[in-house]
Amino acid sequence: MQSLDQPVLRDIVLVGGGHSHVGVLRRFGMHPVPGVRLTVICRDTDTPYSGMLPGYIAGHYSYDEVHIDLARLAQFAGARFVRDEALGLDRDAGKVLCRNRPPLPYDTLSINIGSTPQMSDVPGATEYAVPVKPINGFNERWQRLLGRVRKHAGATRIAVVGGGAGGVELTLAMQYRLRNELRVLGRNPDELRFHLLTGSATILPTHNACVRRAFERVLAARGVELHCNAEVNRVSAGHLQTAGGETVDADEIVWVTRAGGAPWLRGTGLALDADGCIQVTDTLQTVTDPKVFAAGDIASMVNYPLEKAGVFAVRQGPPLAENLRRAVEGRALKPYHPQRRWLALISTGDRYAVASRGALGFQGAWVWRWKDWIDRRFMRKFSQFPSMETGPAKTAPSSVQLNQEEAAQAISAIAMRCGGCGAKVGATVLSRALGALAPVDRDDVLIGLHAPDDAAVVRVPPGKAMVHTVDFFRAFIDDPYTFGKVAANHALGDIFAMGAEAQSATAIVTVPPGLEAKVEDLLLQMMSGAIEVLNDAHCALVGGHTGEGRELALGFAVNGLIDDDMASVLRKGGMRPGEVLILTKPIGTGTLFAAHARLEARGRWIDAALASMCQSNRLGAQCLRAHGASACTDLTGFGLLGHLVEMTRPSGVDAEIDLAALPILEGAEETVAAGILSSLQPANVRLRRALRNQQEAVGHPRYPLIFDPQTAGGLLASIPQEKAEDCLRALRALGYRQAAVIGRVLPQGEALEPIVLRLR
Ligand SMILES: Cc1cc2nc3c(=O)[nH]c(=O)nc-3n(C[C@H](O)[C@H](O)[C@H](O)COP(=O)(O)OP(=O)(O)OC[C@H]3O[C@@H](n4cnc5c(N)ncnc54)[C@H](O)[C@@H]3O)c2cc1C
């Protein structure tokens, strides 16, 4: 999280989480440049490491062993992780255009997005073949293929198109794995038939004759039918046709031929090579724009034509990191000269590998063990990080090159640290940022942001009463857009839990001071996320206040409307014995984000938690009300137990929670078991005195989760038992996939403690 220790002076944006960028992130994590903020935009949180993919396909590695957790890596590097897809560049404005959020500005940009298959020139290939690239999504495609082969009765013919290292390695890895799969199913592995087709006269044309022969022998021994000089020029359902007129029948076709650049690059104005890859100089800067760099498969070094292989992308990481650093510091860049010869360790799927370097070639099971050792050591660099405390002080003077105006703004931002907080953000910055927003229009908003005044004026329609609520909290993630969404959703939760409709909101914002352009963008990103959520709830943003402070924070005062006869109000009291308790969303955000801050959470756990936090309670509340909910509340800081006690007390009832039935976010049980708890947990645990069987329950693995504070949590409601099943079905259809009955309402007993935990 950015703080006042050092304002952001320059933004380096990394598009794609490829092999070069993971190296850049690690290097910046080890040696940060004060004042430089890194942002990585990637459509995946888990990015595959190509060197271990054949081993994964063969079944030697697990999913997690071959994927780098970009979210954790970014957290270590102090970088913002933006899970999104870049769709274009506005190079004049210096912005990356993204699929799901406002454009992200950059001062220096680097592109490492890998390559995409060029299948469209072969009729039928797109429809009937499974492309190996892009590397993201490969796992899904592979799992589907695996499923089909398992189900396919009788002989299965698999054709791999492409005789380079990727095609050969993949054929052998798939064959090894699929034969094992059939054996496990009690079937004959010889039902599998493999064909390998290449347009060249030989396989592995970029390797020496000794390596080629070694693989020709392995392929022959393993019964793979090799088709050389067999350029595939047409694919149809179950068939391949080659330029020489040969036809190969195949149930599965896997495409591992030359790949090119993503189509969106054509609109960037960057010079591309014949395959659509970005042309770069020896400094890895694009030949067109010195602010834009590229590396890995997507880069085409004009002076060094390289193979599209992960090994080159990895090697480009260190020089890329060095040149990005030099670029923001205004220093001369260093040219990178790739090695003429490199070592390739190509596996045969069965824990055996062949080494190839220039004219040299050797092989053995020991080569595979050596490769395995190298690959695992590489992966450890991205999963085991040195202690964060050992990094250089964030307060070190920045070496970033600034112009005069920027330098003056930076000095005043740093001075704010001593001068105290709470100053208002400059009017120009604010009006520019807010001017770009489009809050929803409502007839009952008489004076709002469309005609700003000292205060907003909204009408309460006849027959309606007003519902007020306010929430405010510090940013717990580095992505301001997503934080804006969560903050707005959290604030709206109280309105929906009351059974009300949201009408208008005012925002209270704290931003760390910095260069005007950076503050403006921060506001824009955060408020764009918030506006999306408010607009979706038909809630008009009518005003707000923005001040400077140590940390980014956002809150909303929200007004809602409800029928003034109070008939539709959903209160915390009102639960009736015999009813069941329904929870609409899973719990666990407190422990997960505590773990995230300590680099102990997997990125995909955080993705799922954020998705849950961004899911509105609006439809859930309507559904609960329609199914006769007698009481309702939204889960926030006091955790499940705290909020349930707030309901049982005014209702004059007791309740039972079934721990086994609790919907829990993925990872939360692991982080709780590791003793990682939110800083709010101890205050919530005081409420254990409300538990009748606390002593008995304390050792249960899910016990800590009933105290876990929630951000933008789900709704907890009491529903007549006979309506529960329908209600759950309806909630799930509305997208609350983990909604569950988590307990029941009991008549008030003699015991002082109102809550019983059911343990099994
Ligand atoms: C099954 C398989 C096995 C392979 N085996 C080997 C091997 O053993 N050795 C070897 O050297 N090479 C191997 N390769 C080739 C290797 O995977 C590629 O050469 C290498 O991955 C290229 O690395 P990269 O850094 O350029 O990009 P990638 O590794 O492709 O990473 C690109 C990243 O950018 C993301 N991205 C893409 N577009 C966007 C966008 N628009 N916005 C945001 N994010 C985006 C992707 O999701 C991905 O995370 C293999 C490939 C496959 C598929």
The ligand as an SDF file (V2000), in Angstrom:
LIG
                    3D

 53 58  0  0  0  0  0  0  0  0999 V2000
    2.7630  -26.9870  -23.0850 C   0  0  0  0  0  0  0  0  0  0  0  0
    3.9490  -26.1000  -23.3350 C   0  0  0  0  0  0  0  0  0  0  0  0
    5.2040  -26.5500  -23.0380 C   0  0  0  0  0  0  0  0  0  0  0  0
    6.3170  -25.7330  -23.2450 C   0  0  0  0  0  0  0  0  0  0  0  0
    7.5350  -26.1880  -22.9020 N   0  0  0  0  0  0  0  0  0  0  0  0
    8.5930  -25.3860  -22.9960 C   0  0  0  0  0  0  0  0  0  0  0  0
    9.8620  -25.7870  -22.4930 C   0  0  0  0  0  0  0  0  0  0  0  0
   10.0090  -26.8830  -21.9670 O   0  0  0  0  0  0  0  0  0  0  0  0
   10.9080  -24.9320  -22.6070 N   0  0  0  0  0  0  0  0  0  0  0  0
   10.7540  -23.6980  -23.1580 C   0  0  0  0  0  0  0  0  0  0  0  0
   11.7230  -22.9380  -23.1900 O   0  0  0  0  0  0  0  0  0  0  0  0
    9.5810  -23.2960  -23.6640 N   0  0  0  0  0  0  0  0  0  0  0  0
    8.4920  -24.1040  -23.5950 C   0  0  0  0  0  0  0  0  0  0  0  0
    7.2890  -23.6880  -24.0570 N   0  0  0  0  0  0  0  0  0  0  0  0
    7.1990  -22.3920  -24.7150 C   0  0  0  0  0  0  0  0  0  0  0  0
    7.0560  -21.3420  -23.6830 C   0  0  0  0  0  0  0  0  0  0  0  0
    5.9110  -21.6080  -22.9300 O   0  0  0  0  0  0  0  0  0  0  0  0
    6.9520  -19.9450  -24.2200 C   0  0  0  0  0  0  0  0  0  0  0  0
    8.0060  -19.7140  -25.0810 O   0  0  0  0  0  0  0  0  0  0  0  0
    7.0260  -19.0180  -23.0360 C   0  0  0  0  0  0  0  0  0  0  0  0
    5.9460  -19.2720  -22.1910 O   0  0  0  0  0  0  0  0  0  0  0  0
    7.0130  -17.5890  -23.4610 C   0  0  0  0  0  0  0  0  0  0  0  0
    7.1460  -16.8480  -22.3210 O   0  0  0  0  0  0  0  0  0  0  0  0
    6.6470  -15.3670  -22.2760 P   0  0  0  0  0  0  0  0  0  0  0  0
    7.2870  -14.8330  -21.0610 O   0  0  0  0  0  0  0  0  0  0  0  0
    6.9310  -14.6780  -23.5380 O   0  0  0  0  0  0  0  0  0  0  0  0
    5.0790  -15.4110  -22.1320 O   0  0  0  0  0  0  0  0  0  0  0  0
    4.0690  -16.3940  -21.4280 P   0  0  0  0  0  0  0  0  0  0  0  0
    4.7600  -17.4000  -20.5960 O   0  0  0  0  0  0  0  0  0  0  0  0
    3.1780  -16.8850  -22.5210 O   0  0  0  0  0  0  0  0  0  0  0  0
    3.2650  -15.4500  -20.4440 O   0  0  0  0  0  0  0  0  0  0  0  0
    2.4320  -14.4370  -20.8970 C   0  0  0  0  0  0  0  0  0  0  0  0
    1.5320  -13.9840  -19.7810 C   0  0  0  0  0  0  0  0  0  0  0  0
    0.8770  -12.8000  -20.1790 O   0  0  0  0  0  0  0  0  0  0  0  0
   -0.5220  -12.9290  -19.9810 C   0  0  0  0  0  0  0  0  0  0  0  0
   -1.2080  -12.1800  -21.0170 N   0  0  0  0  0  0  0  0  0  0  0  0
   -1.2770  -12.4690  -22.3210 C   0  0  0  0  0  0  0  0  0  0  0  0
   -1.9740  -11.5250  -22.9760 N   0  0  0  0  0  0  0  0  0  0  0  0
   -2.3450  -10.6290  -22.0490 C   0  0  0  0  0  0  0  0  0  0  0  0
   -3.0830   -9.4170  -22.0960 C   0  0  0  0  0  0  0  0  0  0  0  0
   -3.5720   -8.9460  -23.2420 N   0  0  0  0  0  0  0  0  0  0  0  0
   -3.3030   -8.7400  -20.9470 N   0  0  0  0  0  0  0  0  0  0  0  0
   -2.8240   -9.2040  -19.7830 C   0  0  0  0  0  0  0  0  0  0  0  0
   -2.1180  -10.3490  -19.6820 N   0  0  0  0  0  0  0  0  0  0  0  0
   -1.8720  -11.0320  -20.7980 C   0  0  0  0  0  0  0  0  0  0  0  0
   -0.7890  -14.4070  -20.0720 C   0  0  0  0  0  0  0  0  0  0  0  0
   -1.9770  -14.7070  -19.4100 O   0  0  0  0  0  0  0  0  0  0  0  0
    0.4670  -14.9890  -19.4170 C   0  0  0  0  0  0  0  0  0  0  0  0
    0.3270  -15.0380  -18.0190 O   0  0  0  0  0  0  0  0  0  0  0  0
    6.1620  -24.4630  -23.8170 C   0  0  0  0  0  0  0  0  0  0  0  0
    4.8750  -24.0170  -24.1130 C   0  0  0  0  0  0  0  0  0  0  0  0
    3.7810  -24.8040  -23.8440 C   0  0  0  0  0  0  0  0  0  0  0  0
    2.4000  -24.2650  -24.0860 C   0  0  0  0  0  0  0  0  0  0  0  0
  1  2  1  0
  2  3  1  0
  2 52  2  0
  3  4  2  0
  4  5  1  0
  4 50  1  0
  5  6  2  0
  6  7  1  0
  6 13  1  0
  7  8  2  0
  7  9  1  0
  9 10  1  0
 10 11  2  0
 10 12  1  0
 12 13  2  0
 13 14  1  0
 14 15  1  0
 14 50  1  0
 15 16  1  0
 16 17  1  0
 16 18  1  0
 18 19  1  0
 18 20  1  0
 20 21  1  0
 20 22  1  0
 22 23  1  0
 23 24  1  0
 24 25  2  0
 24 26  1  0
 24 27  1  0
 27 28  1  0
 28 29  2  0
 28 30  1  0
 28 31  1  0
 31 32  1  0
 32 33  1  0
 33 34  1  0
 33 48  1  0
 34 35  1  0
 35 36  1  0
 35 46  1  0
 36 37  1  0
 36 45  1  0
 37 38  2  0
 38 39  1  0
 39 40  1  0
 39 45  2  0
 40 41  1  0
 40 42  2  0
 42 43  1  0
 43 44  2  0
 44 45  1  0
 46 47  1  0
 46 48  1  0
 48 49  1  0
 50 51  2  0
 51 52  1  0
 52 53  1  0
M  END
$$$$
